[in-house]
Amino acid sequence: MKTKAITAVMIMLFLASISVSAVLAQTTVVVSPIHMDGWDWYVTSANGIGEFVAGPDTPPMGVGSAHLFTGTQGDWSAEIRNTDYAGTELSDLTALSYWTYVTQWNGQQAPYIILHLDLDGDGAWDDLLFFEPAYQTPTSGNPSLPDQGLPTLNQWQDWDALVGGWWSLNSIAGATPGTGVKSLADYLAVEPDAVIVNTAAGLGGIRLVVGWASSTDVFNGYVDGFTIGVTGTETTYDFEPFPNVNIDIKPGSYPNSINLKSKGVVPVAVLGSDTFDASTVNPSTVLFAGAAPVRWTMEDVNNDGYMDMLFFFNTRDLELTGSSTEATLIGATLGGTPIQGTDTVNIVPK
């Protein structure tokens, strides 16, 4: 009896460890004009727009989002697509969610997801799966699926596509638009070998889309915080109009304590890496917590082999308060590309 109890406990601990590992396997990737990381714009409307912008309002991540606008041709599209998940089995998805914001529509369409699927293993797509926010309530969609509410204008909303309702271009599993949407489990019961693929032309098999509706429609939407998990490893894409850089406040120190009454300086390093050359930062554009630097130099502050730009700011110039927990550096490269980076601070004394 004792042996069985111990075995049961071991099984529960093993299952718990799997769950914890899945939760911990998370990465956030900042997608910007100079770091697309598998994403690319695809705009078919003659006067449509695909771009990274600041806002609108307060995005769920960072300061920006991906802007999708059909222009006056709602029967065409504006999209951002990702190529990195070609070959991923649909059954291996463990997370799929994103945020939307809509300012113009046809009364229901918010930015939606399309997946290109290969069903017979030949590498070409055989079906398209659509997740549309408009079909995620018991009355507008499938009542057996979670009620995620209806899309609304001028408000950030999050959508969990993994547990939501989908429709199939070929009506596979009886999945049709509106009340005919089905779960991914329903689809996989019919097509268990479905695999995400890119198009023959190399366009991404994961698409965030507005449009493909009526020619008189105008769609203007934004997306951010797109999360995809594959067998427990989750990646969240933060769409930004300019790249985030890594900064280190008071290099070699933690928890970055700052006494706002100090007459000294606070060092802040913009860190170089294999993807960012810190020497390209234009010092004249840099502000840290609202303060301009009093001097700067180049050195490898973290001994990683990449040169960093180390700035010094008068403590009393910093626009921080006793309750501040983070501070942000903004600026631009010599080429004019905006940059920003954020690190934690510990204001003392409390």
The 8 nearest C-alpha neighbors of each residue, nearest first, counted from 0:
[[1, 3, 2, 4, 5, 6, 7, 8],
 [0, 2, 4, 3, 5, 6, 7, 8],
 [3, 1, 5, 0, 4, 6, 7, 8],
 [4, 2, 6, 0, 5, 1, 7, 8],
 [5, 3, 7, 1, 6, 2, 8, 0],
 [4, 6, 8, 2, 3, 7, 9, 1],
 [7, 5, 3, 9, 4, 8, 2, 10],
 [8, 6, 4, 10, 9, 5, 3, 11],
 [9, 7, 11, 5, 6, 10, 12, 4],
 [10, 8, 6, 12, 7, 11, 13, 5],
 [9, 11, 13, 7, 8, 12, 14, 6],
 [12, 10, 8, 14, 13, 9, 15, 7],
 [11, 13, 15, 9, 10, 14, 16, 8],
 [14, 12, 10, 16, 15, 11, 9, 17],
 [13, 15, 17, 11, 16, 12, 10, 18],
 [14, 16, 12, 18, 13, 17, 11, 19],
 [15, 17, 19, 13, 18, 14, 20, 12],
 [18, 16, 20, 14, 15, 19, 21, 13],
 [17, 19, 15, 21, 16, 20, 22, 14],
 [20, 18, 16, 22, 21, 17, 23, 15],
 [19, 21, 23, 17, 22, 18, 16, 24],
 [22, 20, 231, 18, 19, 24, 23, 17],
 [21, 23, 19, 20, 24, 18, 25, 231],
 [22, 24, 20, 21, 25, 19, 232, 18],
 [25, 23, 232, 21, 22, 233, 20, 231],
 [26, 24, 233, 23, 234, 232, 22, 27],
 [27, 25, 234, 235, 233, 28, 24, 232],
 [26, 28, 235, 234, 236, 29, 25, 237],
 [29, 27, 236, 237, 235, 30, 26, 234],
 [28, 30, 237, 236, 238, 31, 27, 239],
 [31, 29, 238, 35, 34, 237, 239, 28],
 [30, 32, 34, 239, 242, 33, 241, 240],
 [33, 31, 34, 35, 241, 240, 30, 51],
 [32, 34, 31, 35, 242, 241, 30, 336],
 [35, 33, 31, 30, 36, 32, 242, 29],
 [34, 36, 30, 38, 31, 37, 32, 33],
 [37, 35, 34, 38, 30, 28, 83, 81],
 [36, 38, 81, 82, 83, 35, 39, 80],
 [39, 37, 81, 35, 80, 36, 79, 82],
 [40, 38, 80, 79, 81, 41, 35, 37],
 [39, 41, 79, 78, 49, 80, 42, 38],
 [40, 42, 78, 79, 77, 43, 39, 80],
 [43, 41, 77, 44, 76, 78, 47, 40],
 [42, 44, 76, 75, 77, 45, 41, 47],
 [45, 43, 47, 75, 46, 76, 42, 69],
 [46, 44, 47, 43, 72, 70, 42, 69],
 [47, 45, 70, 44, 48, 71, 69, 72],
 [46, 48, 69, 70, 44, 68, 45, 77],
 [49, 47, 68, 67, 77, 50, 69, 42],
 [48, 50, 67, 66, 40, 77, 68, 42],
 [51, 49, 66, 65, 52, 48, 67, 40],
 [50, 52, 240, 65, 64, 66, 239, 238],
 [53, 51, 240, 63, 64, 54, 50, 65],
 [52, 54, 63, 62, 240, 55, 64, 239],
 [55, 53, 63, 56, 58, 62, 57, 52],
 [54, 56, 57, 53, 58, 63, 64, 100],
 [55, 57, 54, 58, 154, 155, 153, 53],
 [56, 58, 54, 55, 59, 62, 63, 60],
 [57, 59, 60, 54, 62, 63, 56, 55],
 [60, 58, 57, 224, 61, 223, 98, 155],
 [61, 59, 58, 237, 224, 62, 223, 63],
 [60, 62, 63, 58, 59, 239, 237, 238],
 [61, 63, 53, 54, 58, 60, 239, 57],
 [64, 62, 53, 239, 54, 52, 61, 240],
 [63, 65, 238, 223, 239, 52, 222, 51],
 [66, 64, 51, 222, 221, 238, 50, 223],
 [65, 67, 221, 50, 49, 51, 220, 64],
 [68, 66, 49, 220, 77, 221, 48, 219],
 [69, 67, 219, 48, 47, 70, 218, 77],
 [70, 68, 47, 218, 77, 76, 73, 72],
 [69, 71, 47, 46, 72, 68, 217, 44],
 [70, 72, 217, 73, 69, 46, 216, 215],
 [73, 71, 214, 74, 70, 75, 69, 44],
 [74, 72, 216, 214, 210, 217, 75, 213],
 [73, 75, 211, 214, 212, 213, 72, 210],
 [76, 74, 211, 44, 73, 210, 72, 43],
 [77, 75, 210, 43, 69, 44, 211, 209],
 [76, 78, 42, 67, 69, 209, 68, 208],
 [79, 77, 208, 41, 207, 42, 40, 80],
 [78, 80, 40, 207, 39, 41, 206, 38],
 [81, 79, 206, 203, 38, 39, 205, 207],
 [80, 82, 38, 203, 37, 205, 83, 204],
 [81, 83, 203, 37, 84, 204, 85, 197],
 [84, 82, 37, 85, 81, 203, 38, 36],
 [85, 83, 87, 82, 86, 195, 81, 196],
 [84, 86, 196, 195, 87, 197, 83, 82],
 [85, 87, 195, 194, 196, 84, 88, 122],
 [88, 86, 195, 84, 194, 85, 89, 91],
 [89, 87, 194, 90, 91, 193, 195, 86],
 [88, 90, 91, 194, 193, 92, 87, 195],
 [89, 91, 88, 92, 187, 191, 193, 192],
 [92, 90, 230, 88, 89, 229, 93, 87],
 [91, 93, 229, 90, 228, 89, 94, 230],
 [92, 94, 228, 229, 230, 231, 91, 95],
 [95, 93, 228, 227, 92, 161, 96, 226],
 [94, 96, 227, 161, 160, 226, 159, 228],
 [95, 97, 159, 226, 160, 158, 225, 94],
 [96, 98, 225, 224, 158, 157, 226, 223],
 [99, 97, 157, 223, 156, 222, 224, 158],
 [100, 98, 222, 156, 221, 155, 110, 157],
 [99, 101, 155, 221, 154, 220, 153, 222],
 [102, 100, 220, 152, 153, 103, 219, 109],
 [101, 103, 153, 152, 219, 220, 100, 104],
 [104, 102, 219, 218, 101, 217, 220, 105],
 [105, 103, 218, 106, 217, 108, 107, 219],
 [106, 104, 107, 216, 108, 217, 103, 218],
 [105, 107, 104, 108, 103, 151, 150, 109],
 [106, 108, 105, 133, 109, 104, 150, 149],
 [107, 109, 104, 133, 105, 106, 110, 132],
 [108, 110, 111, 101, 132, 107, 150, 220],
 [111, 109, 209, 208, 220, 207, 99, 108],
 [110, 112, 131, 208, 207, 130, 109, 209],
 [113, 111, 207, 130, 206, 129, 208, 114],
 [112, 114, 129, 206, 128, 205, 127, 130],
 [113, 115, 205, 128, 127, 204, 116, 206],
 [116, 114, 204, 127, 195, 196, 124, 126],
 [117, 115, 195, 124, 194, 126, 196, 193],
 [116, 118, 124, 194, 125, 123, 193, 119],
 [119, 117, 193, 120, 125, 192, 116, 194],
 [120, 118, 121, 117, 192, 193, 125, 122],
 [121, 119, 122, 118, 117, 123, 194, 192],
 [120, 122, 123, 119, 117, 118, 124, 125],
 [123, 121, 120, 117, 124, 196, 119, 197],
 [124, 122, 121, 117, 125, 196, 198, 199],
 [123, 125, 117, 116, 115, 126, 196, 122],
 [126, 124, 117, 116, 118, 123, 127, 115],
 [127, 125, 116, 124, 168, 115, 169, 128],
 [126, 128, 115, 168, 114, 167, 116, 113],
 [129, 127, 167, 114, 113, 166, 165, 168],
 [128, 130, 113, 166, 165, 112, 131, 167],
 [129, 131, 165, 112, 111, 164, 160, 113],
 [130, 132, 111, 133, 134, 129, 112, 165],
 [133, 131, 134, 135, 150, 109, 130, 111],
 [132, 134, 131, 107, 149, 135, 150, 108],
 [135, 133, 140, 139, 177, 132, 131, 136],
 [134, 136, 140, 147, 132, 133, 146, 164],
 [137, 135, 146, 139, 140, 138, 148, 147],
 [142, 138, 136, 140, 141, 139, 146, 135],
 [137, 139, 136, 140, 142, 141, 178, 134],
 [140, 138, 134, 136, 177, 178, 137, 135],
 [141, 139, 178, 134, 177, 136, 135, 137],
 [140, 142, 178, 137, 143, 144, 180, 179],
 [137, 143, 141, 144, 140, 138, 136, 145],
 [144, 142, 141, 145, 137, 146, 140, 181],
 [143, 145, 142, 141, 163, 146, 164, 162],
 [146, 144, 147, 163, 143, 162, 136, 135],
 [147, 145, 136, 148, 135, 137, 144, 142],
 [148, 146, 135, 136, 145, 149, 158, 159],
 [149, 147, 136, 146, 135, 150, 132, 133],
 [148, 150, 133, 151, 136, 132, 147, 135],
 [151, 149, 133, 132, 109, 107, 148, 152],
 [152, 150, 149, 154, 153, 101, 107, 156],
 [151, 153, 101, 102, 154, 150, 100, 103],
 [154, 152, 102, 101, 100, 151, 155, 55],
 [153, 155, 100, 152, 156, 151, 101, 99],
 [154, 156, 100, 99, 98, 157, 153, 58],
 [157, 155, 98, 99, 154, 100, 158, 150],
 [156, 158, 98, 97, 99, 159, 155, 96],
 [159, 157, 96, 97, 160, 98, 156, 147],
 [160, 158, 96, 161, 162, 163, 95, 157],
 [159, 161, 163, 96, 95, 162, 158, 130],
 [160, 162, 95, 159, 163, 94, 96, 183],
 [163, 161, 160, 159, 182, 164, 145, 144],
 [164, 162, 160, 161, 182, 159, 144, 135],
 [163, 165, 180, 181, 182, 135, 130, 141],
 [166, 164, 130, 180, 181, 129, 182, 128],
 [167, 165, 174, 175, 180, 129, 176, 128],
 [166, 168, 170, 128, 169, 174, 171, 127],
 [167, 169, 127, 170, 126, 128, 166, 171],
 [168, 170, 167, 171, 126, 127, 174, 175],
 [171, 169, 167, 174, 173, 175, 168, 172],
 [170, 172, 173, 169, 174, 167, 186, 189],
 [173, 171, 174, 186, 189, 170, 185, 181],
 [172, 174, 170, 171, 175, 179, 181, 180],
 [173, 175, 166, 180, 170, 181, 172, 167],
 [174, 176, 179, 166, 180, 170, 167, 173],
 [177, 175, 166, 179, 180, 178, 174, 134],
 [178, 176, 140, 179, 134, 139, 180, 175],
 [177, 179, 140, 141, 180, 139, 176, 134],
 [178, 180, 175, 177, 174, 176, 181, 141],
 [181, 179, 165, 164, 174, 166, 175, 178],
 [182, 180, 164, 165, 174, 185, 166, 179],
 [181, 183, 164, 185, 184, 165, 163, 186],
 [182, 184, 186, 185, 187, 181, 165, 161],
 [183, 185, 187, 182, 186, 188, 181, 90],
 [186, 184, 182, 188, 183, 187, 181, 172],
 [185, 187, 183, 184, 188, 172, 189, 190],
 [188, 186, 191, 190, 184, 189, 185, 183],
 [187, 189, 185, 186, 190, 191, 184, 172],
 [188, 190, 187, 186, 172, 191, 185, 171],
 [189, 191, 187, 192, 193, 188, 186, 118],
 [192, 190, 187, 193, 188, 189, 90, 186],
 [193, 191, 190, 118, 194, 88, 187, 119],
 [192, 194, 118, 89, 190, 191, 117, 116],
 [195, 193, 88, 117, 116, 89, 87, 86],
 [194, 196, 116, 85, 87, 86, 115, 88],
 [197, 195, 85, 204, 115, 116, 86, 117],
 [196, 198, 204, 203, 202, 85, 201, 82],
 [197, 199, 201, 202, 200, 204, 196, 203],
 [198, 200, 201, 197, 123, 202, 124, 122],
 [201, 199, 198, 202, 197, 203, 123, 204],
 [200, 202, 198, 199, 197, 203, 82, 204],
 [203, 201, 198, 197, 200, 204, 82, 80],
 [202, 204, 82, 81, 197, 80, 205, 201],
 [203, 205, 197, 115, 196, 114, 82, 195],
 [206, 204, 114, 81, 203, 80, 113, 115],
 [205, 207, 80, 113, 112, 79, 208, 204],
 [208, 206, 112, 79, 78, 111, 80, 110],
 [207, 209, 78, 110, 111, 77, 206, 112],
 [208, 210, 110, 77, 76, 218, 67, 78],
 [209, 211, 76, 73, 212, 75, 74, 69],
 [210, 212, 74, 75, 76, 73, 213, 209],
 [211, 213, 74, 210, 73, 214, 216, 75],
 [214, 212, 74, 216, 215, 73, 211, 72],
 [213, 215, 74, 73, 72, 216, 212, 75],
 [216, 214, 213, 73, 217, 72, 71, 74],
 [217, 215, 73, 213, 214, 105, 218, 72],
 [218, 216, 73, 71, 104, 70, 69, 103],
 [219, 217, 104, 103, 69, 68, 209, 210],
 [220, 218, 68, 103, 102, 67, 101, 104],
 [221, 219, 101, 67, 100, 66, 102, 110],
 [220, 222, 66, 100, 65, 99, 67, 64],
 [223, 221, 99, 65, 98, 64, 100, 66],
 [224, 222, 64, 98, 225, 238, 237, 97],
 [223, 225, 237, 97, 236, 98, 235, 226],
 [224, 226, 97, 236, 235, 223, 96, 227],
 [227, 225, 235, 96, 95, 234, 97, 224],
 [226, 228, 95, 94, 234, 233, 235, 229],
 [227, 229, 233, 94, 93, 232, 92, 231],
 [228, 230, 92, 232, 231, 91, 93, 233],
 [231, 229, 91, 93, 232, 92, 228, 21],
 [230, 232, 21, 229, 228, 93, 233, 24],
 [233, 231, 24, 228, 229, 230, 25, 21],
 [234, 232, 228, 25, 227, 24, 231, 26],
 [233, 235, 26, 227, 226, 27, 25, 228],
 [236, 234, 226, 27, 225, 224, 28, 26],
 [235, 237, 28, 225, 224, 27, 29, 238],
 [236, 238, 29, 224, 30, 223, 28, 60],
 [237, 239, 64, 30, 65, 223, 29, 63],
 [238, 240, 63, 31, 241, 64, 51, 30],
 [241, 239, 51, 52, 31, 63, 53, 32],
 [242, 240, 337, 239, 31, 338, 32, 243],
 [243, 241, 338, 31, 244, 239, 339, 29],
 [242, 244, 339, 340, 338, 241, 245, 29],
 [245, 243, 340, 339, 242, 246, 338, 269],
 [244, 246, 270, 340, 269, 243, 247, 341],
 [247, 245, 269, 268, 270, 340, 244, 342],
 [246, 248, 268, 250, 267, 249, 342, 269],
 [247, 249, 267, 250, 255, 266, 268, 342],
 [248, 250, 266, 252, 267, 255, 247, 251],
 [251, 249, 252, 247, 248, 300, 268, 267],
 [250, 252, 249, 253, 301, 300, 247, 248],
 [253, 251, 250, 249, 255, 254, 248, 256],
 [254, 252, 255, 251, 256, 249, 250, 344],
 [253, 255, 256, 345, 252, 344, 343, 249],
 [256, 254, 253, 344, 345, 252, 249, 248],
 [255, 257, 345, 254, 346, 344, 347, 258],
 [256, 258, 346, 347, 259, 345, 255, 344],
 [259, 257, 347, 260, 261, 346, 348, 256],
 [258, 260, 261, 257, 314, 315, 346, 347],
 [261, 259, 258, 262, 315, 314, 257, 263],
 [260, 262, 263, 258, 259, 314, 315, 264],
 [263, 261, 314, 260, 315, 264, 313, 259],
 [262, 264, 261, 314, 313, 265, 315, 312],
 [263, 265, 313, 314, 312, 311, 266, 262],
 [264, 266, 312, 311, 314, 313, 267, 249],
 [267, 265, 311, 249, 310, 248, 264, 312],
 [266, 268, 248, 310, 247, 249, 309, 311],
 [269, 267, 309, 247, 246, 308, 270, 310],
 [268, 270, 246, 308, 307, 245, 309, 277],
 [271, 269, 307, 245, 246, 268, 277, 272],
 [270, 272, 277, 307, 276, 305, 275, 306],
 [273, 271, 275, 274, 305, 276, 270, 277],
 [272, 274, 275, 271, 276, 305, 304, 277],
 [273, 275, 272, 276, 271, 34, 277, 33],
 [276, 274, 272, 271, 273, 277, 244, 270],
 [277, 275, 271, 278, 279, 272, 274, 273],
 [278, 276, 271, 279, 307, 308, 280, 275],
 [277, 279, 276, 280, 308, 307, 297, 306],
 [278, 280, 332, 277, 333, 276, 281, 334],
 [281, 279, 332, 278, 277, 333, 282, 331],
 [280, 282, 333, 332, 283, 284, 331, 279],
 [283, 281, 285, 284, 280, 295, 330, 292],
 [282, 284, 281, 285, 291, 330, 292, 286],
 [285, 283, 330, 282, 281, 331, 286, 329],
 [284, 286, 330, 282, 329, 283, 291, 287],
 [287, 285, 291, 290, 289, 329, 328, 330],
 [286, 288, 328, 290, 289, 327, 329, 291],
 [289, 287, 318, 317, 290, 327, 326, 286],
 [288, 290, 287, 286, 318, 317, 291, 316],
 [291, 289, 286, 287, 317, 316, 288, 292],
 [290, 292, 286, 285, 287, 293, 312, 289],
 [293, 291, 312, 311, 294, 310, 290, 286],
 [292, 294, 312, 311, 291, 313, 295, 310],
 [295, 293, 292, 311, 310, 296, 312, 309],
 [294, 296, 310, 309, 311, 308, 292, 297],
 [297, 295, 309, 308, 298, 310, 294, 307],
 [296, 298, 308, 307, 309, 306, 299, 295],
 [299, 297, 306, 307, 300, 308, 296, 309],
 [298, 300, 306, 307, 302, 301, 305, 304],
 [299, 301, 298, 302, 307, 250, 268, 306],
 [300, 302, 303, 299, 250, 251, 304, 270],
 [303, 301, 299, 304, 300, 305, 306, 298],
 [302, 304, 301, 305, 299, 300, 306, 272],
 [303, 305, 302, 306, 299, 301, 272, 271],
 [306, 304, 271, 303, 272, 299, 307, 302],
 [305, 307, 299, 298, 271, 297, 304, 277],
 [306, 308, 270, 271, 299, 298, 277, 297],
 [309, 307, 297, 269, 268, 277, 296, 278],
 [308, 310, 268, 296, 295, 267, 297, 307],
 [311, 309, 295, 267, 266, 268, 294, 292],
 [310, 312, 266, 292, 265, 294, 293, 264],
 [313, 311, 292, 264, 265, 293, 314, 266],
 [314, 312, 264, 316, 315, 263, 265, 311],
 [315, 313, 264, 316, 317, 265, 263, 312],
 [314, 316, 313, 317, 259, 260, 262, 261],
 [317, 315, 313, 314, 290, 318, 312, 289],
 [318, 316, 288, 290, 315, 319, 314, 289],
 [319, 317, 288, 289, 316, 320, 290, 315],
 [320, 318, 317, 323, 288, 321, 326, 259],
 [321, 319, 322, 323, 318, 346, 259, 317],
 [320, 322, 323, 346, 349, 319, 347, 348],
 [321, 323, 320, 324, 346, 319, 349, 345],
 [324, 322, 320, 321, 325, 319, 346, 344],
 [323, 325, 344, 343, 345, 322, 326, 346],
 [326, 324, 343, 344, 342, 323, 341, 327],
 [325, 327, 341, 288, 342, 343, 344, 328],
 [328, 326, 341, 340, 288, 287, 329, 342],
 [327, 329, 287, 340, 339, 286, 341, 288],
 [330, 328, 339, 286, 285, 338, 287, 327],
 [329, 331, 285, 284, 338, 337, 286, 339],
 [332, 330, 337, 336, 338, 335, 284, 281],
 [331, 333, 280, 281, 335, 334, 336, 279],
 [332, 334, 281, 335, 279, 280, 331, 336],
 [335, 333, 332, 336, 331, 279, 281, 280],
 [334, 336, 332, 331, 333, 337, 281, 330],
 [335, 337, 331, 332, 334, 338, 241, 333],
 [338, 336, 331, 241, 330, 335, 332, 339],
 [339, 337, 331, 330, 242, 329, 241, 243],
 [338, 340, 329, 243, 328, 244, 330, 242],
 [339, 341, 244, 328, 243, 245, 327, 246],
 [340, 342, 327, 326, 328, 246, 325, 339],
 [341, 343, 325, 326, 246, 247, 248, 327],
 [342, 344, 325, 324, 326, 255, 345, 341],
 [345, 343, 324, 255, 325, 256, 346, 254],
 [344, 346, 256, 255, 254, 324, 257, 347],
 [345, 347, 257, 256, 321, 258, 344, 348],
 [348, 346, 258, 349, 257, 256, 345, 321],
 [347, 349, 346, 258, 321, 257, 259, 345],
 [348, 347, 321, 346, 322, 345, 258, 320]]
